[in-house]
Amino acid sequence: MNNKNKQRVIWHAIPLAVTAGIFIAATPAIAAFDNNGCQSIINQALQTMQDKCRDISRNSACYGNDQLSTQFVDGPTVPQFSLLGDVIAINQIKSLSTSPLNQQNNTWGVALLKVQANLPDTMPGQNVTFLVYGNTTVQNTSGDMRTFYFSSGLGSPNCTEIPQEGIVVKSPDHMQVNFTANGVQIQIASTVLLHAEANKTLDVTLIEGHATVSTTVGSATLLPGQMVSVPMGGVTGIEANGAPGNPVNIDPNTTVKMASLITAAQPVDTSASPTAVPVLSGLPDPSNTNIGPQVPDKGDDSDGPKGPRKGPGPGKGPGPGKGPGKGPGKGPGPGDGPGK
């Protein structure tokens, strides 16, 4: 069998395995590819997330694995979001950062979000899954994660087996859903991996199903096993700055690194009642497409501890880079707030 046919077989097999729930049926749920080093830390982190975040309801976020750093929307009380399994409403989150892999402390930040997106209210049991992991920061600009900005780290040079840091997004039962990331409109009925680096590119990799990636100046349609890149720029470095490029085939070996993430993003069938969380009123209007990323604050930086903070304020989140600054954006376009 030649290499082209081998790739075709591999990519046809992956959707079948994911759809059939082969990984989820296994015990334990996360398959260990390597019992030593970085992979074992990742496997344990994802297993912990599945154990602690099994029953969260729509429009909720769960603290899946240490460490997370969270900036909350101003409210009458500060949410509890510092322990494994803590659950809060998504509209209480202004920004969320997951920490890079730390071999010394055996930590790798993971957060699980269940989002309604554009799914109808008549289907409360169906949600879009966002699995945020590694050195990744998300700005929840619309309040409901239908519009957000994010950036990802480069990964660990000492851990070549870890997956590319970012966000896995999975639609339920291949339903078509839409969301906007970094000013890029993304339509999926599938599973995708998102990765973005400031002033470089936002990369969308299609694992299975189908996806369309669009900006104001162009669009691209992906086939399973393909990736498309959109140039990033603007004041914050994480705003769409051109048309999507031509889709390219990724190395099929990449799926080996991503298999545990795909498994963790699968819905878990459970008879337990969903964990109820309070929902804040007064959200930003999700129909406002002129919501921009928050601009890094150039002054008043200080070191803050990893884990949740009590309300907005300056400090460093997990991993390298500057932590959140102060204040929401002012009207259309970028405002003042967290940056990398």
C-alpha positions in Angstrom: 0.0 0.0 0.0 1.5 3.4 -0.9 1.7 6.3 1.4 -1.2 8.1 -0.2 -3.5 5.2 0.4 -2.2 4.7 3.9 -3.1 8.3 4.8 -6.5 7.8 3.2 -7.2 4.7 5.3 -6.0 6.4 8.5 -8.2 9.4 8.1 -11.3 7.3 7.2 -10.7 5.2 10.3 -10.5 8.0 12.8 -14.1 9.4 12.4 -15.4 5.8 12.6 -13.6 5.2 15.8 -14.6 8.5 17.4 -18.2 8.3 16.3 -18.6 4.7 17.6 -17.3 5.8 21.0 -14.6 3.1 21.0 -12.3 5.2 23.3 -15.1 6.2 25.7 -16.1 2.6 26.1 -12.7 1.7 27.3 -11.8 1.5 31.0 -10.0 3.6 32.0 -11.5 6.2 29.6 -8.2 7.7 28.6 -5.9 5.4 26.6 -2.3 5.6 27.8 0.2 5.8 24.9 3.2 6.2 27.2 3.3 5.4 30.9 6.3 7.6 31.4 7.0 11.3 31.1 4.8 13.9 29.6 2.2 11.6 28.2 1.4 10.1 31.5 0.8 13.6 33.0 -1.5 14.4 30.1 -3.4 11.1 30.4 -3.9 11.6 34.1 -5.0 15.3 33.6 -7.6 14.3 31.1 -8.8 11.3 33.2 -9.2 13.7 36.2 -11.2 16.1 34.0 -13.5 13.4 32.9 -14.0 12.1 36.5 -14.6 15.6 37.9 -16.6 17.2 35.0 -19.0 14.4 34.0 -22.3 16.1 34.8 -22.0 19.8 33.9 -25.0 21.4 32.2 -25.3 23.8 29.3 -23.4 27.1 29.3 -21.2 25.9 32.2 -17.4 25.7 32.7 -15.7 23.1 34.8 -12.2 23.2 36.5 -10.8 20.1 35.0 -7.2 20.0 36.1 -4.6 22.3 37.7 -3.7 25.0 37.0 -6.3 27.5 35.8 -6.3 31.3 36.1 -9.6 33.1 35.8 -10.7 36.7 35.6 -14.4 37.0 36.5 -17.1 39.4 35.3 -18.0 42.0 38.0 -20.8 40.7 40.2 -22.1 40.7 43.7 -20.0 37.7 44.7 -16.8 36.1 43.6 -17.4 32.6 42.1 -15.8 29.5 43.6 -13.5 28.2 40.8 -10.3 27.0 42.3 -10.8 23.3 43.0 -11.0 20.3 40.7 -14.6 19.9 39.7 -15.7 23.4 40.5 -18.4 24.5 38.0 -19.5 28.1 37.2 -21.7 29.7 34.5 -19.8 30.6 31.4 -21.1 34.2 31.5 -19.3 34.7 34.8 -16.0 34.3 33.0 -14.2 37.3 31.5 -11.0 35.4 30.6 -9.7 31.9 31.3 -6.1 30.7 31.1 -4.9 27.1 31.3 -1.3 26.4 32.4 1.4 24.7 30.3 2.6 21.3 31.1 4.9 21.3 34.2 6.8 18.1 34.7 8.1 19.1 38.1 4.6 19.7 39.6 2.8 17.1 37.4 0.3 19.7 36.2 -1.3 20.5 32.9 -4.2 23.0 32.9 -7.5 21.7 31.5 -11.0 23.3 31.4 -14.2 21.8 30.0 -16.9 24.1 28.7 -20.4 23.1 27.5 -21.8 25.9 25.2 -25.1 26.3 23.6 -23.8 28.3 20.6 -26.5 28.5 18.0 -28.3 25.3 19.1 -32.0 25.7 19.8 -33.4 26.0 23.3 -35.5 22.9 22.6 -32.4 20.7 22.7 -31.0 21.4 26.2 -29.2 18.1 26.3 -27.1 18.9 23.2 -24.1 21.2 23.7 -21.0 22.2 21.9 -17.9 21.0 23.8 -14.9 23.3 24.2 -11.8 21.6 25.7 -9.3 24.2 26.6 -5.8 22.9 27.6 -2.1 23.7 27.9 -0.7 27.2 27.6 -4.0 28.8 26.2 -5.8 32.0 27.2 -9.4 32.7 26.1 -11.2 36.0 26.2 -15.0 35.4 26.5 -15.9 38.7 24.7 -19.5 37.9 23.9 -20.2 36.4 27.4 -21.6 33.1 25.9 -18.5 32.0 24.0 -20.2 32.5 20.6 -17.5 35.1 20.0 -14.1 34.9 21.7 -10.5 35.6 21.2 -7.7 33.3 22.2 -4.0 32.5 21.9 -1.9 29.4 22.5 1.7 28.7 23.5 4.3 26.8 21.6 4.3 23.7 23.8 7.2 22.2 25.6 10.4 21.5 23.7 11.1 18.6 26.2 7.8 16.9 25.5 7.5 16.1 21.9 4.6 13.7 22.4 2.2 16.3 23.7 -0.5 17.7 21.4 -0.4 21.2 20.0 -1.8 23.5 22.7 -5.2 25.1 22.0 -8.9 24.3 22.0 -10.7 21.2 20.8 -14.3 22.0 19.7 -16.8 19.3 19.1 -20.4 19.7 17.9 -23.0 17.2 19.1 -24.1 14.4 16.8 -22.5 16.3 13.8 -25.0 19.1 14.2 -23.9 22.3 12.4 -22.8 25.0 14.7 -21.3 28.5 14.2 -18.9 30.6 16.3 -16.4 33.3 15.8 -12.8 33.0 17.0 -10.3 35.9 16.7 -12.6 37.5 14.1 -12.7 34.3 12.0 -16.2 32.8 11.4 -16.1 29.0 11.8 -18.9 26.6 10.9 -18.5 23.0 11.9 -20.5 19.8 12.0 -17.5 17.9 13.4 -14.5 18.0 15.6 -11.8 20.6 15.1 -8.6 21.7 16.8 -7.9 25.5 17.2 -4.4 26.9 17.7 -3.4 30.6 17.5 -0.2 32.5 18.0 -0.1 36.3 18.2 1.0 38.0 14.9 1.3 34.6 13.2 -1.7 32.5 12.4 -4.9 30.9 13.6 -4.8 27.3 12.6 -8.0 25.2 12.2 -7.5 21.4 11.9 -10.4 19.2 11.0 -10.4 15.9 12.7 -13.7 14.5 11.3 -16.9 15.8 9.7 -16.7 19.0 7.8 -15.9 22.7 8.4 -15.8 26.1 6.7 -13.5 28.9 7.8 -14.3 32.5 6.7 -13.1 36.0 7.0 -14.4 39.2 5.4 -12.0 38.6 2.4 -12.3 34.9 1.8 -13.2 31.4 2.9 -12.0 27.8 2.8 -13.7 24.4 3.2 -11.8 21.6 5.0 -11.8 17.9 4.5 -10.9 15.5 7.4 -7.1 15.5 8.0 -6.7 19.1 6.6 -5.6 22.3 8.2 -6.1 25.9 7.2 -4.3 29.0 8.5 -5.6 32.5 8.8 -3.0 35.4 9.3 -3.3 37.2 12.6 -2.4 40.8 13.4 -4.0 44.0 14.6 -3.4 45.9 17.8 -3.5 42.7 19.9 -1.9 40.4 17.3 -4.8 38.0 17.5 -7.2 39.6 15.1 -7.9 38.1 11.6 -5.7 39.9 9.1 -6.4 38.3 5.7 -8.1 35.4 4.0 -7.7 31.8 4.9 -4.9 30.0 3.0 -5.3 26.9 1.0 -6.0 23.8 3.1 -3.1 21.4 3.6 -2.9 17.8 4.7 -1.4 17.3 8.1 0.8 14.5 9.2 -1.4 11.5 10.1 0.9 10.8 13.0 -0.4 14.0 14.6 -3.6 12.2 15.4 -1.7 9.9 17.7 -0.9 12.9 19.9 -4.5 14.1 19.7 -6.3 10.8 20.3 -6.6 11.3 24.1 -8.0 14.9 23.5 -10.6 13.6 21.0 -11.6 11.0 23.6 -11.9 13.6 26.4 -14.1 15.8 24.2 -16.7 13.0 23.7 -20.0 13.5 25.6 -20.3 11.1 28.6 -23.6 9.3 28.9 -24.6 9.6 32.6 -27.8 9.2 34.5 -26.8 11.7 37.1 -28.5 15.1 37.3 -26.5 17.9 35.7 -24.7 20.3 38.1 -26.8 23.5 38.2 -25.0 26.8 38.2 -26.2 30.4 38.6 -26.5 32.5 35.5 -25.7 36.2 35.5 -28.0 38.7 33.8 -26.9 41.6 31.7 -24.7 39.8 29.1 -23.2 41.6 26.2 -25.4 41.2 23.0 -24.1 38.1 21.2 -25.4 39.6 17.9 -22.8 42.4 18.2 -20.1 41.2 15.7 -18.0 44.3 16.4 -16.6 42.9 19.7 -12.9 43.1 19.6 -10.1 41.5 21.6 -8.9 43.2 24.7 -5.6 45.2 24.3 -2.7 44.3 26.6 -2.2 46.8 29.4 1.3 48.3 29.1 1.7 49.2 32.8 1.1 48.1 36.3 2.0 44.4 35.9 2.6 42.2 38.9 3.1 38.6 39.6 -0.1 36.8 40.7 -0.5 33.2 41.9 -1.7 30.5 39.6 -5.4 29.7 40.1 -8.4 31.9 40.2 -8.2 35.6 41.1 -10.9 37.6 42.9 -12.2 39.7 40.2 -10.3 41.5 37.4 -6.9 42.9 38.0 -3.4 42.9 36.7 -1.1 39.9 37.1 0.5 37.0 35.3 -1.6 34.0 34.3 -0.1 30.5 34.0 2.8 30.1 31.6 4.8 32.8 29.9 3.4 36.1 29.0 1.6 39.0 30.6 -1.6 38.4 32.5 -4.9 40.3 32.2 -5.0 44.0 32.3 -7.8 46.3 33.3 -11.2 47.1 31.9 -13.6 45.9 29.1 -13.3 47.1 25.5 -14.9 50.4 24.6 -17.5 49.9 21.9 -16.6 48.3 18.6 -13.0 47.1 18.1 -10.4 46.2 20.7 -10.6 47.5 24.2 -8.4 47.3 27.3 -8.0 43.9 29.0 -6.0 40.7 29.1 -3.3 40.0 26.7 -0.5 37.5 26.3 
